[in-house]
Amino acid sequence: MGGDQAEKSVGFVTGGLPTEPWESIIRVMENSSRIVAVGVLCLLMLAGASVPVEQSKPGTDAPAVKAAVIVCKGLIDDGLYKSIRRRTQLALDQGAQYLIYEIGTYGGLLQSADDISKYFILDIGKKAHTVAYITTEAISAGAMISVSCKDIIMLENTTIGDCAPIAIGTKLEGVEREKAESFTRAAFMRAAEANGYPAVLLKAMVTMGTKVYEVRNLQTGQYEFLEEERLAEDPNQYDLAGKELIVKDNEILTLTAAKAYEYGIARAQVKDRAGALAFLAQRDGVTFTGETMVLQTNWSEEMVRWLNSPAVMAVLVLLALLGVYIEFNSPGVGLPGLVALICFVIIIGSKYLAGMANWVEVALFVVGVLLLLVEIFILPGFGVVGILGIICIVFGLFGMLIKNAPGELPWPHTSPDWELFERNVYGLLGGIAAFLIGLPILARYLPKIPVARRLVLAVPQGAVEFGMNAGAAAADAPVETPVHRGQEGISLSQLRPAGKAEFGGLRLDVVSGGELIEAGRRIVVEFVEGNRIVVREIPKPKNTR
């Protein structure tokens, strides 16, 4: 028995080597191959661990996918929203499964940002993988559309955050501020739920006074972001001694790329677009095939966005009003009227293309203009037709300041609606204010400009009001018409104030001093300046006994 035990022990120690020589050789070769295999595996593991994220590639059996880059830069407005929809659909039609929205913006309209956010989450997010690739900054409304994508990847040293609502020309306080912030917070919370971002940090980007701590959960061992009120609920659940203040109660959260990555808002920070694609390829186990499509806004989209800006809209309104004023103080229809017409067409067309004007509002405006023209050139006096024309024009223009369906009443209901309405009103009022300020200057100096004096007729009342003497004004320029001051004639058409008149068999363009003169009335030349003839009606003699 002892011998048997000794044999087992020896056999255990020796590994149970076989007694035949050829079996020993085979066993040695097997052990050697195993050692080599283990060594090679270790070398591969070490090599794989040293490859950066940006340079790693998925396996050859990774599914092949297409990516498209959609550039979203500048002001976020309705024009950009429509452009994003167009280019996104184009990318989907080309078979893109990854949509990378390249973002660089300081913000824009809340309504447009919310439209883009809902489009990303409720529509496109179900068809493709959306990625916000921040190349410079994603501030305010830019942050809203960024968190609405499934992933955020940030270029190094870029920023995201600061989405507190503001109103141009006014200060939001009390209920008004809470109303605007409530809507914006809801949009951020929607994005946090859909895409897994830290909800409390997104809230801190909107509402000042959100004090946020990073603290370790003692039960799970994970770090969480909590508001100060949440910590007091169960002090035994969190490591309060080791908590770190992330957001103070007097600031709005704005993060650099490094901090956004550290806090879990950015999935990665990279050096370039290729690094972003490499990160997605390695994380998702895919291979991007073909050349990545880069879809920019086209010139027509940029033109519509530019025309709808408040500053450009104010200039267009100013030019339109100046054209109307000069045309009504000039005989016939000429260049000023054409300029006014072009400006109105541009205003209405740009609003229609941007989705602000529907066919009902355009039709109202056109009908109003036609009624006004009928009242001016066909019907005597100023009555119901003219008033209806003005009402139609006002309602048509008002409706173009608000985005609404043809069957809806054009009135702002939500905070984004009011923001959009105020922005458009500022452009309209800016043009009107510039016209009213410039009107006295125009009436005084335009007739003295050699080129402009052929486009406008000076009105005697205006000349007196602004210190001009009609006779002196007439003496400043040589008489270029075959009539003279004091010559009598007959009005051939209504003068409102411009029209036709006859002097000794000669038909000429004339203008009244501002009053309506019916056709067939006796008139007399007040004064002549260049080719402009200002006339007044000769009162009928009173019956005398």
Secondary structure as the mmCIF struct_conf table of DSSP 4:
data_model
#
loop_
_struct_conf.conf_type_id
_struct_conf.id
_struct_conf.beg_label_comp_id
_struct_conf.beg_label_asym_id
_struct_conf.beg_label_seq_id
_struct_conf.end_label_comp_id
_struct_conf.end_label_asym_id
_struct_conf.end_label_seq_id
HELX_RH_AL_P HELX_RH_AL_P1 GLY A 2 THR A 14
TURN_TY1_P TURN_TY1_P1 GLY A 15 GLY A 15
BEND BEND1 THR A 19 GLU A 20
HELX_RH_AL_P HELX_RH_AL_P2 PRO A 21 ALA A 49
TURN_TY1_P TURN_TY1_P2 SER A 50 SER A 50
BEND BEND2 VAL A 51 VAL A 51
HELX_RH_3T_P HELX_RH_3T_P1 VAL A 53 GLN A 55
TURN_TY1_P TURN_TY1_P3 THR A 60 ASP A 61
BEND BEND3 ALA A 62 ALA A 62
HELX_LH_PP_P HELX_LH_PP_P1 PRO A 63 PRO A 63
STRN STRN1 ALA A 64 VAL A 65
STRN STRN2 ALA A 67 LYS A 73
BEND BEND4 GLY A 74 GLY A 74
STRN STRN3 ILE A 76 ILE A 76
HELX_RH_AL_P HELX_RH_AL_P3 ASP A 78 ASP A 93
TURN_TY1_P TURN_TY1_P4 GLN A 94 GLY A 95
BEND BEND5 GLN A 97 GLN A 97
STRN STRN4 TYR A 98 THR A 105
STRN STRN5 GLY A 108 GLY A 108
HELX_RH_AL_P HELX_RH_AL_P4 LEU A 110 LYS A 118
HELX_RH_PI_P HELX_RH_PI_P1 TYR A 119 ASP A 123
HELX_RH_3T_P HELX_RH_3T_P2 ILE A 124 LYS A 126
TURN_TY1_P TURN_TY1_P5 LYS A 127 LYS A 127
BEND BEND6 ALA A 128 ALA A 128
STRN STRN6 HIS A 129 ILE A 139
TURN_TY1_P TURN_TY1_P6 SER A 140 SER A 140
HELX_RH_AL_P HELX_RH_AL_P5 ALA A 141 VAL A 147
TURN_TY1_P TURN_TY1_P7 SER A 148 SER A 148
BEND BEND7 CYS A 149 LYS A 150
STRN STRN7 ASP A 151 LEU A 155
TURN_TY1_P TURN_TY1_P8 GLU A 156 ASN A 157
STRN STRN8 THR A 159 GLY A 161
STRN STRN9 ALA A 167 ALA A 167
TURN_TY1_P TURN_TY1_P9 ILE A 168 GLY A 169
STRN STRN10 THR A 170 THR A 170
HELX_RH_AL_P HELX_RH_AL_P6 GLY A 174 ASN A 195
TURN_TY1_P TURN_TY1_P10 GLY A 196 GLY A 196
HELX_RH_AL_P HELX_RH_AL_P7 ALA A 199 ALA A 204
TURN_TY1_P TURN_TY1_P11 MET A 205 VAL A 206
TURN_TY1_P TURN_TY1_P12 MET A 208 GLY A 209
STRN STRN11 VAL A 212 ARG A 216
STRN STRN12 ASN A 217 ASN A 217
TURN_TY1_P TURN_TY1_P13 LEU A 218 THR A 220
STRN STRN13 TYR A 223 GLU A 227
HELX_RH_AL_P HELX_RH_AL_P8 GLU A 228 LEU A 231
TURN_TY1_P TURN_TY1_P14 ALA A 232 GLU A 233
TURN_TY1_P TURN_TY1_P15 PRO A 235 GLN A 237
STRN STRN14 TYR A 238 TYR A 238
HELX_RH_3T_P HELX_RH_3T_P3 LEU A 240 GLY A 242
STRN STRN15 GLU A 244 VAL A 247
TURN_TY1_P TURN_TY1_P16 ASP A 249 ASN A 250
STRN STRN16 THR A 254 THR A 256
HELX_RH_AL_P HELX_RH_AL_P9 ALA A 257 GLU A 262
TURN_TY1_P TURN_TY1_P17 TYR A 263 GLY A 264
BEND BEND8 ILE A 265 ARG A 267
STRN STRN17 ALA A 268 VAL A 270
BEND BEND9 LYS A 271 ASP A 272
HELX_RH_AL_P HELX_RH_AL_P10 ARG A 273 ASP A 284
TURN_TY1_P TURN_TY1_P18 GLY A 285 GLY A 285
STRN STRN18 THR A 287 PHE A 288
BEND BEND10 GLY A 290 GLY A 290
HELX_LH_PP_P HELX_LH_PP_P2 GLU A 291 THR A 292
STRN STRN19 MET A 293 LEU A 295
HELX_LH_PP_P HELX_LH_PP_P3 GLN A 296 ASN A 298
HELX_RH_AL_P HELX_RH_AL_P11 TRP A 299 LEU A 307
TURN_TY1_P TURN_TY1_P19 ASN A 308 ASN A 308
BEND BEND11 SER A 309 SER A 309
HELX_RH_AL_P HELX_RH_AL_P12 PRO A 310 PHE A 328
TURN_TY1_P TURN_TY1_P20 ASN A 329 ASN A 329
BEND BEND12 SER A 330 VAL A 333
HELX_RH_AL_P HELX_RH_AL_P13 LEU A 335 LEU A 353
TURN_TY1_P TURN_TY1_P21 ALA A 354 GLY A 355
BEND BEND13 MET A 356 MET A 356
HELX_RH_AL_P HELX_RH_AL_P14 TRP A 359 PHE A 377
TURN_TY1_P TURN_TY1_P22 ILE A 378 ILE A 378
BEND BEND14 LEU A 379 PHE A 382
HELX_RH_AL_P HELX_RH_AL_P15 VAL A 384 GLY A 399
TURN_TY1_P TURN_TY1_P23 MET A 400 LEU A 401
BEND BEND15 ILE A 402 ILE A 402
TURN_TY1_P TURN_TY1_P24 PRO A 406 GLY A 407
BEND BEND16 GLU A 408 GLU A 408
BEND BEND17 THR A 414 THR A 414
HELX_RH_AL_P HELX_RH_AL_P16 SER A 415 TYR A 445
HELX_RH_3T_P HELX_RH_3T_P4 LEU A 446 LYS A 448
BEND BEND18 ILE A 449 ILE A 449
TURN_TY1_P TURN_TY1_P25 PRO A 450 VAL A 451
HELX_RH_3T_P HELX_RH_3T_P5 ALA A 452 ARG A 454
TURN_TY1_P TURN_TY1_P26 LEU A 455 LEU A 455
HELX_RH_AL_P HELX_RH_AL_P17 PRO A 460 GLU A 465
TURN_TY1_P TURN_TY1_P27 PHE A 466 GLY A 467
HELX_RH_AL_P HELX_RH_AL_P18 ALA A 470 ASP A 476
BEND BEND19 ALA A 477 ALA A 477
STRN STRN20 VAL A 479 VAL A 479
BEND BEND20 THR A 481 PRO A 482
TURN_TY1_P TURN_TY1_P28 ARG A 485 GLY A 486
STRN STRN21 GLU A 488 SER A 491
BEND BEND21 LEU A 492 SER A 493
STRN STRN22 LEU A 495 LEU A 495
BEND BEND22 ARG A 496 PRO A 497
STRN STRN23 ALA A 498 PHE A 503
TURN_TY1_P TURN_TY1_P29 GLY A 504 GLY A 505
STRN STRN24 LEU A 506 SER A 512
BEND BEND23 GLY A 513 GLU A 515
STRN STRN25 ILE A 517 ILE A 517
TURN_TY1_P TURN_TY1_P30 ALA A 519 GLY A 520
STRN STRN26 ARG A 522 GLU A 529
STRN STRN27 GLY A 530 GLY A 530
TURN_TY1_P TURN_TY1_P31 ASN A 531 ASN A 531
STRN STRN28 ARG A 532 GLU A 537
HELX_LH_PP_P HELX_LH_PP_P4 ILE A 538 ASN A 543
#
